[in-house]
Amino acid sequence: MDREAADRIFEAAGRHPDSPTAASGFDARAEAAAGRIEESDKEC
């Protein structure tokens, strides 16, 4: 997942905290995934 997609998900969850995405914690997982991908890109 790229940073732009993670940011969109995170921002949408913030606007609608009762949404299924926000309630499931997917926004936090998306942010974490983007961070892991960025770190692995730096190592290559």
HELIX and SHEET records of a PDB file:
HELIX    1   1 ARG A    3  ARG A   15  1                                  13    
HELIX    2   2 PRO A   20  SER A   24  1                                   5    
HELIX    3   3 PHE A   26  GLU A   43  1                                  18    
END                                                                             
